[in-house]
Amino acid sequence: MFSNLRSLIFKLDPETAHKLAIKSLKLNFVPNIFDKNDNDELFKTKIFNKSISNPIGMAAGFDKNAEVYNQLFKLGFGFVEVGTVTPLSQYGNPKPRVFRLVEDEALINRLGFNNRGAQDVELRIKKNPKIGLLGINVGPNKDAKNRLEDYLIGIRTFNKLADYITINISSPNTENLRNFHDETKLDELLTEIENEKKNLKSDIPIVVKIAPDIKDNEIEKISDVLLSKNIEAVIISNTSNATREKLRDIQKHQKGGLSGKPIEDKSNLLINKFYKYLNGKIKIIGVGGIDSGFSAYNKFLSGANLVQLYTGMVYKGPNIVNLIKNDLAELLEKDGVKNFSEIIGNR
């Protein structure tokens, strides 16, 4: 059905189409998806000491304001991450700010953390208890005088509502945000978060979302900081403000973060490099170019324990989790494994 509708949807501005998707899910226009692999032992896993039915998650960016996370669970996602949420509501960057690169099966966005703010999201989650594993991605307001404090506000607001909180230091659309990849600044940020958790008497798992454009000499330094600060998982990676060389679509020169198929290989390579440094002590959530069982399979081989997607659903539709699981089941059965986790890092 989605393949028939896609040409009509793609005639709409991408941001308009996204709003329509959110509205459709809010009205419970959720497709009745038959999942023959539901509860299959092949896909069961644990993260943050909680069991989930499969390792395929919705990445932050789709449900920015925590409006449809429960509907996404009904689409089959094993876990859902909402946000990025900032302390105060903000409009983000001027429109147009989202671009489809259809020839490349990609998106470029320069949204700039547009969201309704922490208080609004907090109230909504309290009114709509989650039915699955929910992560909340937090970041600073664009004009914040103290960005570190903005992250702490996110911890204070959501530590009792989320199953984990992601610290977003990797968006290319908030000026100088990626400076937090600096070893000293990252250590300072995570130390403050660690202290805040102690003050709150909270054991909320903390996840850090890494940029795909970091240099090789930064990987070991970042890994050492993560390992020293009790970080439970790392998301690799966010959108790229590089990786334009092989793009074909006319929109390829738009400023912003590139997501989708063109960053798949870059993401896999970075995952594998972190995997070797982290040595299984920190879980890796792999993101970038996932739209099939084969692409998820390669993420696991590279070292990812779980995966997330967003752009893949734009191009493949709301049945994407089921499609991935069907393809992935065939690949795993050929390998003769009982659970996908047996292939992690086997590249």
N, C-alpha and C positions, 0 to 999 in steps of 0.2 A: 504493500500500500504506500509506504514512504517513497519508493522509487517513482511512483506515479505523481506524488505531490511535490517531489523535490524541485522540479522545474518551476512550479508556481511559487514555492517558498523562496527560491533563489532569485526571483524577480523583485522581491522585497529587499529594502535596505537591511543589512545583517543585524543591526541593533533592533529594528522593528520586528524582524523575524524571531529574534531571541525573546523579545517581550511577548510575542504571540505564543511561543512555546511555553513560557512560564505561565501565562494565563490559561492555556489549555490544560496544563498539569494541575493548576490550582482548582480548576473546574472539574477535576477528576476525569478528564478525557484521556485516561491512561489505557493504552492498548492492552487487550487481554492476551498476554504472551504465554504460550505454552512452552514450558521449559522442561525438556525431557531429562536434563542434567541437574535439575533442582535437587539439592541435598546429596549430590554425588560425592563420594569420598575422595575422588580425584582432586577436588577443588577446595575442600575444607582446610582452614588454616586458623592460626591464632595470631593476634597482634594486641599489644598492651594487655596481655593476660585475658583476652576475651576471644571467644570463638566466633568466626564468621563463616558463612556458607561458601564464599569464593573470594579470591584476591583482587577482584576487579572493582576499582573505586571511581567515583565521579570526582574530578579535580575541582579545586576552588576556581571561581570565575563564572561557572554556570549559574549557581544559586547564590548570588552575592548577598542577598538579604534574607536568607533562610526562609524562603517561601514555600519550597516544594521538595524538601529533603525526604519526607516520608513517601511521596509519590515516586521519587527516584529509587527508593528501596523496592518499591513495587515493580519497577522496571527490571529488577534483578541485581542491582549493584550491591556488592558485598559490604561496601562502606561508602559514605558520602562526606565530602568536605565542603563547607559553605564559606562564603567570604570572597575576597578579603574585606574584613570589617575594621573600620577605623573608629577611634573614640567618638568623633563628631561626624555628623552627616556631611557629605561633600558631593558636589556635582561631578567632579572629575575633569578631564580635559575637554576642550571644545569639540563639537561634532563637525564633520564625520570623523569617527575614531575607531571604526571596525571595518575591515576590508576582507572580502573573500578572494582568495587566489585559487579559482576553481581548477585551472590547469595543473596546479601543484598540489591540490587537496590540502590547502593550508589556509590559515587566517593570519592577518596582521592586526593587532589591536594596540591602541594607545589610550585606553580608557582612563587610567589614572585613579584607581581605587574609588570608583563611583559607588557609593552605598549610603544607606540611611542612618548609619551610625550604630554604636554598640548598644545603646539603650533600647532602640527600636528592635534590633535583632534579639536582644535578651528577652524582651517581653513576648516576642513571637514564639520563641522556642519554649518558653514557660507555658504558653497557651496550647502548644502542639507537641506533646511529649514524643520524643524520637522512638522509632520502632526498629532502629538498627544502629550500627556503630557510626557515630557522628563526630567529625572533626570540625573545628572552627579555626579559620585562618585569619590572623590578625596582623595589622600593619599600622604605621603612623599616618596622621593627617599630613597633607602636602605642606601646609604652612605651620606645622607644629614647631614650637621653640625648643622642645626637648623630645626628640623622637624616641629616645630610650624610655621615657616616662609613658609615652603612648602605648608601647608594647606592654608595659606593666599594667596599664588600665585594662588591656585586653585580658591579661591573666586574671586580674581581680574580678572582672565582669563574668568571665565564662568558665572559671575553674570548676564550678559545680554543675555546669550544664553540659559540657562537652566530654567526650571520651578521650580526646586529645586536643591540644592546641598547637597550631602550626605558626611558627615565627617566620613571616615572609620578609626576607632581606634581598629578594632576587628579582622583583619586578623592574623592567627597564623604563617604566613610565612614570616613576616618581624620582625626581632629580636627586642624585647622589645616594639613593637607597642602597645601592650595591657596595657602597663604602664599608658596610658592615661585614663584608667578606674579609676585610683586613684582620689579620690574626689578633691584634691588640683590641680592636673595636669589638670583634665578635666575642672575645673572652670577657670583656667588660659587660656586654649586653647579656650574655648567658649567666654570668655571675650575679647580676642584678635580678634576673629571672629566678635563679636558684634561691636567692635570699627572699624574694617575694613569696615563693612557694612555701618556704619555711615560716614566714610571718603568717601566711594564710592557713598553715597546717594542711597543705594540699599536696596530694601525690599525683596530680594531673600530669600525664605524659606530655613531654615537650618534643616537638618535631621542628626541624629547621629546613626551610626550602631554599635550595641552592640554585644559582644562576648557571646556565649552560656554557657561558662564555668565559669562564675562569681559565687561567693559565695552569699548565701542568705543575709548576712549582708552588702553586697555592693549594693543591689538593692535599698534600701531606700536612701542611700547616693547619688547614681547616679541619682535617680529620683528627689531628692531635687535640684541638680545642674541643671538638664534639665529644671525643672519648673522655676528656677530663671533666666534663660538665653533666654527666648522667643523661645525655640526650638519648632518647629511646629509638628515634627513627630520623632519617633524612630523606627529603624528597628531591630527587634528581630527574628532571630539572624543570625550570620555569621556561618562559618564552625567550627567544634569542633576538638580540638586536644586531646580530651579524647573520652569517649563513645565507647570503643572498645570491651567491655566485651562480648556482645552477637553476635558479627560479626562471620560469618561462612566462608567467602571467604578467600582464601589463601593469598590475598594481604593485609589482615587486619592490618599487622604490619608496613605498609609503613608510613613513617613520613609525616605529613601534616594535612590539614584540611579536616574533614569528612563531607560530605553532603549527602542528600537523606533520605530515609525512616528511617535509624537508629537514626536520631536526631529529628524525628517528635515529640515524646512524650516529650523529653527534652525541645524543643522549645515551645510547648504548655504550659508546666508548667511555664516556665519563662515568657511567654506572660501574663499569668493569674496573676502572682505575680506583674508584672509591672502595669498591668491594675488596680489592686486594689490601688496602690500607686498614679498613675497618674490621676485616677478619671475622665477620659474623657477630661482632659485639654490638653493632647498631644495625637495626633493620633498614633496608633500602626500599623506598617506594619509587618505582620507575615511571617516568612520564615523558611523553614525546613520540608522536606518530603512531599511537596504538589504535588500530581500526580493524584488526583481524586476529584470529587465533595464532597465526604465524608471527605477527608483530609482538604479541604478548609473550609467545614462546621465546623469542629472541631476547626480550627484556629479562626473563627469568634466567636464561643461559648466561646473560651478561652479569647477573648477580642481584637482580631485584627480587625482594621477597613478596612484594605486592606491586600492583600497577594502578595508575589512574589515567583517565582520558577525559577529553572535552571536545576537541575539534573532530575527533573520530565520529562522535554522535551527530555533529552538524552534517557530515557527509554521508553517514550510513544509517542514521535514523534511530528511533527510540528502542529498537529491538537489538541494539548492538551488543549488549552483554550476552544475550542468548546466542547470537551469531559467533561471537568470540569463543564461547564455551563449547559450542558444537565443533568448531574447527580445532580447538585446543585439545579436546578429548581424543580426536583421531591421532593427533601428533603424539600425545602422551601414551596412548595405548600402543602405538608403534614402538615406543621406547620401552614398553613393558614395565612402567612404573605404577605404583599404587596411589601416589599423590604427587602433584606438580612440584612440591618442594624438593623432591629428589633430584631435579635437574638444575636447581639454583647454582649459578656460578660454574656450570659445566662447559663453558665455551672453550 
